[in-house]
Amino acid sequence: MAKRDLSDLRDKRKEDQKRADDRFTKRVLGVMVFLALWTFFLYRFNWHTAVYALPAGLAILYLLAFIYPKDFIALALLVAGGAGGLWGLSILEGRPGRANLLIIFAAVIAVSFLIVLFLKKKNGVISIGKKSFAIIPRKGHYIFLFIACGALTAALIAAAVFGSSAALISMAAMFCYLFISAVYYTVRLI
């Protein structure tokens, strides 16, 4: 009898956690869709200011989260953020704010690496108070995230040394890496 009660308790906890995750997912999705619509209507999506596309891109990535595993979504966000930083470095070539952006970009890469390391150590779970959130699956492929951090570091160094053309080439290389990862995860889904 005790084993059945324990099993029922585990099942109830799993159901409660799933419901909580579903509510959290719906809230975040609602916020992302609102931001995307707000961006499109307020700024009328000016192609010269691609930064405004960020909320729309995040909303699309979040919709993909229903298909792909969470570790791929983390990878896509990391690559998209890195590509945004590289794009900013290419635009600020020869301008005073470029050095500040280099420092900020290096700090963001370092923090991203530390977050991935922390998530690997904690099996992809972050606890806030008494609640735990599974950010990346227990058997997630952290190697893809570490490779992305290393590639972004190499791209940052290339952009700092060789200028805006290296930043744009590195940005294209990061998107190619993301595409290769998407193919890998898609094959895994089949």
Secondary structure, DSSP 8 states (H G I E B T S, - for coil): -HHHHHHHHHHHHHHHHHHHHHHHHHHHHHHHHHHHHHHHHHH---TT-GGGGHHHHHHHHHHHTTTS-HHHHHHHHHHHHHHHHHHHHHHTTTSTTHHHHHHHHHHHHHHHHHHHHHHHHTTTEEEETTEEEESS-TT--HHHHHHHHHHHHHHHHHHHHH-HHHHHHHHHHHHHHHHHHHHHHHHHH-
